[in-house]
């Protein structure tokens, strides 16, 4: 091997750590020769050097030769190539090989060793690499000149740091694609993004990613150990996320020299660099740290080697030559190379033997087996691909069919999919690019070179975009850079409220508040706020001035108590403020001047007062009347109580005071907007939709409602009643203009109309009445729902039987004589003296007397239909008895409210005294006919006492079809009287059978005959009138009637 050296040419080596300027020196030396070639370890580095030389010598004088790319002008004098692609069949004045320490690499070492032993320039040969190769180079090339170069900057260990605390211009190194992506995602969230460099990326993609870092668009780089070779970047710190890697055969820890090769990327030229650990990486031991800082490593003691003298006579001869032993103890025969493995497996195939009998076939098969494994696929998959190529290359034509090749290329011409899919396509197209660069493999190889290059570039650009989208947040990056600049960033506030910084949307100005993008976290969030605050002060001032001068229609109060201005929320109602004097608090605006904030705040408070004066005028007038001098005494007290209750109270709570009001007081309260309904006292104007909504909303906040925990009850529009989804307190309901009756909420005016309808029906029926159907339409509800409301109002329904009106012509009664009328007439009853505070209107007096609590209905045997003759037990009138039929009906009556009996007093109120000493409704003794055997027990009082259990007439079953029984006492619901037609005269010709057991009863008939039936009926009518007068005078009215002119006052 020593004999290979031309004694007249200079062969020398420049050794040393990274950042010693070795590659730069080699390029300068090459350009000093008329021709030259430099071999580099990476296609990426080769492209970088090629571009640099093109700028100095021009594109026509520089060639680029790699496995996937060939740019060879006819006038090219300088060749830049990867080590594997160096054209050794050409003579160059200068030859250089970089990273010569790779001679010890298990996969590629034999190729670098071959270049060390065989690559020579006619005038100068130069090897560049680590100082660990000094001994081996001297052993392989005796007498070689070796120059050591020291590092231009210092490399220092700084220990472990969290990823989020790494300084700018840092590179984080991991050894798997998954780790690289995970770290890049983390940096994106906290630092704005990172560039990604991996060996699996195409050179075009890697160049684009490195350009992002070099340009400063991102301040972090996440990479595999691919950055350890030749990539020149401005890295200040290298952080190891792991200290072990899989080298294709096994998972092993990094050697100290490998750590130094990667850490050496930190600090370029005269700038010092640092290195350390991050993430979950274990700490470096002290010995390794000292070795890396001092560039003191174990020397390489063996080189990978494979013979270059191959025997192509047969497949077996080629395999035997590949297994030839090394000629030097320091040369270790390379084993397990992928091209050797592929050749061994394909050569033993049956169809290969006949095609490789000649040396040309063997050489052709060996060339196919040297196809690089860009895909890093499993060995079987790669061997299968090589076999498919060999099947075409070993044919007599020796070419890959164009249609077959076109199909394989077209399959990869797609840019859809995620990053992993794009990487797989890129690796595959690089394989076909390598094939297209072999002019002896495909026809029209220049055409296919162009096709594969276009597809590779398209996939590379798409992959670069995907990597940027995934691992770089341009907005965050721009904001973080803006924070470091001295001058203010470019901030724009659009009409829609969007805030943009350096052209990036960072949030919205909603009303007076800046709403930052919720995705901004960490440093980005701080950058967003700082950038926005720089420009928001003038915009906030402008908005506050517009609010301070806004009109009543410029603001809207939302259902949540928020004040809306130009579609944005600018303030909210304060809690625990007086209902008629609400206040609001601004939302935001802190960056503006205090005087502008105060003016806007004052304007909103004034606006709230304006809408209260507009929509709640009756309530405000009532409150002012209660505080002023317009009302006196009880009227002022009622006004105060109603105003404090929010403008609505139940009539029962004020009934005692209302009864004592004078007519002038009532008029004054009506002028203040109050209405005295049968069930409620309220202001009708507050029931309109807008006042009701405002009343309910202000009441919610006045009572201390928490809008975060609860929702204010607001009245639905256009309904008179509705079912409550959940219970609502009486006060919020009343503020909205409703009252709850069970699960049904009814508007206040409808409540009074329902009460009017019920009492009108009861008055018309003179007692229990059928259900008024108008209530269903008033409520807009079903029958069952309407009945439930009526029951909640204090009415109850019951079933009873009553005679059906028969179609029988009653016998006209003879006119009574004037004497009988005069004798039977009841004495006139003196009206009860009215108190001074009694209602002034006759209508109100009548209503309060008529519509008191309805007593319980009388038993059926005491009901007599008007116009139907009273059934007699006489057997002589069977036709009339048969005409009476009974029916079951459902009626409604007022529930009796039983007050507690005061101690020492009778529960019953004593009836008023008559002038003649008799009770009201009682006939005087002089007008009462004599009764044989003494007075009846029921005549102890007028109409008797109410029926009780065990007493005569109390809860007695009906006397089936025989009419009511006399002397039964007063029925529970008040006794009903009806004039019956006169009974027909007893026929004297009727004879009684003496053998009849009832014949003896006939003898009990007294003589003279009783008064005529007509006279008795007349007396009964008078008695009925007296009894009714007593009922009206004695029974108190628990539900007063409305005033004249109001609902139900007719």
CORZI-V842463 format. One record per backbone hydrogen bond with DSSP energy under -1.0 kcal/mol. NH is the residue of the N-H (numbers start at 0). CO is the residue of the C=O. Records with the same first field share a line. If there is no record, write none. Layout:
NH = CO ; CO
//
This chain:
3 = 0
4 = 1
8 = 5
9 = 122
11 = 124
12 = 144
13 = 126
14 = 146
15 = 128
24 = 20
25 = 21
26 = 22
27 = 23
28 = 24
29 = 25
30 = 26
32 = 29
35 = 76
36 = 93
37 = 78
38 = 95
39 = 80
45 = 41
46 = 42
47 = 43
48 = 44
49 = 45
50 = 46
51 = 47
52 = 48
53 = 49
54 = 50
56 = 52
57 = 53
60 = 57
62 = 77
63 = 70
64 = 79
65 = 68
70 = 63
75 = 72
76 = 60
77 = 60
78 = 35
79 = 62
80 = 37
81 = 64
82 = 39
87 = 85
89 = 86
94 = 123
95 = 36
96 = 125
97 = 38
99 = 127
101 = 98
102 = 99
103 = 100
104 = 101
108 = 104
111 = 107
112 = 108
113 = 109
114 = 110
115 = 111
116 = 112
117 = 113
118 = 114
121 = 91
122 = 92
123 = 92
124 = 9
125 = 94
126 = 11
127 = 96
128 = 13
132 = 129
133 = 130
136 = 132
137 = 133
138 = 134
139 = 135
140 = 136
143 = 140
144 = 10
146 = 12
148 = 14
151 = 18
155 = 272
157 = 274
160 = 276
164 = 161
165 = 162
168 = 218
169 = 218
170 = 236
171 = 220
172 = 238
173 = 222
179 = 175
180 = 176
181 = 177
182 = 178
183 = 179
184 = 180
185 = 181
186 = 182
187 = 183
188 = 184
189 = 185
190 = 186
191 = 187
193 = 470
194 = 219
196 = 221
200 = 197
205 = 201
206 = 202
207 = 203
208 = 204
209 = 205
210 = 206
211 = 207
212 = 208
213 = 209
214 = 210
216 = 211
217 = 211
220 = 169
221 = 194
222 = 171
223 = 196
226 = 223
227 = 224
234 = 232
235 = 168
236 = 168
237 = 273
238 = 170
239 = 275
240 = 172
244 = 251
246 = 249
251 = 244
253 = 242
258 = 254
259 = 255
260 = 256
261 = 257
262 = 258
263 = 259
264 = 261
265 = 262
266 = 234
270 = 267
272 = 153
273 = 235
274 = 155
275 = 237
277 = 239
280 = 277
288 = 284
289 = 285
290 = 286
291 = 287
292 = 288
293 = 289
294 = 290
295 = 290
299 = 131
302 = 329
303 = 102
304 = 331
309 = 307
317 = 313
318 = 314
319 = 315
320 = 316
321 = 317
322 = 318
323 = 320
330 = 327
331 = 302
333 = 304
340 = 336
341 = 337
342 = 338
343 = 339
344 = 340
345 = 341
346 = 342
348 = 345
355 = 352
361 = 357
362 = 358
363 = 359
364 = 360
365 = 361
366 = 362
367 = 363
368 = 364
370 = 367
373 = 371
381 = 377
382 = 378
383 = 379
384 = 380
385 = 381
386 = 382
387 = 383
388 = 384
389 = 385
390 = 386
392 = 388
393 = 389
394 = 391
399 = 440
404 = 400
405 = 401
406 = 402
407 = 403
408 = 404
409 = 405
410 = 406
411 = 408
412 = 409
413 = 411
421 = 417
422 = 418
423 = 419
424 = 420
425 = 421
426 = 422
427 = 423
428 = 424
429 = 425
430 = 426
431 = 427
432 = 428
433 = 429
434 = 430
435 = 431
436 = 432
437 = 434
440 = 437
441 = 437
447 = 443
448 = 444
449 = 445
450 = 446
451 = 447
452 = 448
453 = 449
454 = 450
455 = 451
456 = 452
457 = 453
458 = 454
459 = 455
460 = 456
461 = 457
462 = 458
463 = 459
464 = 460
465 = 461
466 = 462
467 = 463
468 = 464
469 = 465
470 = 466
471 = 467
472 = 191
476 = 472
477 = 473
478 = 474
479 = 475
480 = 476
481 = 477
482 = 478
491 = 499
493 = 497
496 = 493
498 = 506
499 = 491
500 = 503
501 = 489
503 = 500
505 = 498
507 = 514
508 = 496
509 = 512
512 = 509
514 = 507
516 = 505
519 = 516
523 = 520
525 = 521
526 = 522
527 = 523
528 = 524
529 = 525
530 = 526
531 = 527
532 = 528
533 = 529
534 = 531
535 = 531
539 = 535
540 = 536
541 = 537
542 = 538
543 = 539
544 = 540
545 = 541
546 = 542
547 = 543
549 = 546
553 = 550
555 = 563
557 = 561
560 = 557
562 = 570
563 = 555
564 = 567
567 = 564
569 = 562
570 = 562
571 = 584
572 = 560
573 = 582
575 = 700
580 = 577
584 = 571
586 = 569
588 = 511
591 = 588
596 = 592
597 = 593
598 = 594
599 = 595
600 = 596
601 = 597
602 = 598
603 = 599
604 = 600
605 = 601
606 = 602
607 = 603
608 = 604
609 = 605
610 = 606
611 = 607
612 = 608
613 = 609
614 = 610
615 = 611
619 = 615
620 = 616
621 = 617
622 = 618
623 = 619
624 = 620
625 = 621
626 = 622
627 = 623
634 = 631
636 = 632
637 = 633
638 = 634
639 = 635
640 = 636
641 = 637
642 = 638
643 = 639
644 = 640
645 = 642
646 = 641
648 = 680
650 = 678
652 = 649
653 = 650
657 = 653
658 = 654
660 = 657
665 = 661
666 = 662
667 = 663
668 = 664
669 = 665
670 = 666
671 = 667
672 = 669
673 = 668
674 = 681
676 = 674 ; 679
680 = 648
681 = 674
685 = 682
686 = 683
691 = 687
692 = 688
693 = 689
694 = 690
695 = 691
696 = 692
697 = 693
698 = 694
699 = 695
700 = 696
701 = 697
702 = 698
703 = 700
704 = 699
709 = 705
721 = 744
723 = 742
732 = 728
733 = 729
734 = 730
735 = 731
736 = 733
737 = 732
738 = 745
740 = 743
743 = 740
744 = 721
745 = 738
746 = 719
747 = 736
750 = 746
751 = 747
752 = 748
753 = 749
754 = 750
755 = 751
756 = 752
757 = 753
758 = 754
759 = 755
760 = 756
761 = 757
762 = 758
763 = 759
764 = 760
766 = 761
768 = 891
774 = 771
777 = 773
778 = 774
779 = 775
780 = 775
785 = 781
786 = 782
787 = 783
788 = 784
789 = 785
790 = 786
791 = 787
792 = 788
793 = 790
794 = 789
795 = 892
797 = 890
799 = 888
801 = 886
803 = 884
807 = 805
820 = 816
821 = 817
822 = 818
823 = 819
824 = 820
837 = 834
844 = 840
845 = 841
846 = 842
847 = 843
848 = 844
849 = 845
850 = 846
861 = 858
862 = 859
867 = 864
876 = 873
880 = 876
881 = 877
886 = 801
888 = 799
890 = 797
891 = 768
892 = 795
894 = 793
904 = 901
913 = 917
916 = 913
921 = 918
926 = 923
933 = 930
938 = 935
939 = 936
943 = 940
946 = 969
950 = 947
953 = 950
959 = 957
961 = 958
973 = 970
989 = 986
995 = 992
998 = 995
1003 = 1000
1004 = 1001
1015 = 1011
1016 = 1012
1017 = 1013
1018 = 1014
1019 = 1015
1020 = 1016
1021 = 1017
1022 = 1018
1023 = 1019
1024 = 1020
1025 = 1021
1026 = 1022
1027 = 1023
1028 = 1024
1029 = 1025
1030 = 1026
1031 = 1027
1032 = 1028
1033 = 1029
1034 = 1030
1042 = 675
1045 = 1042
1048 = 1045
//
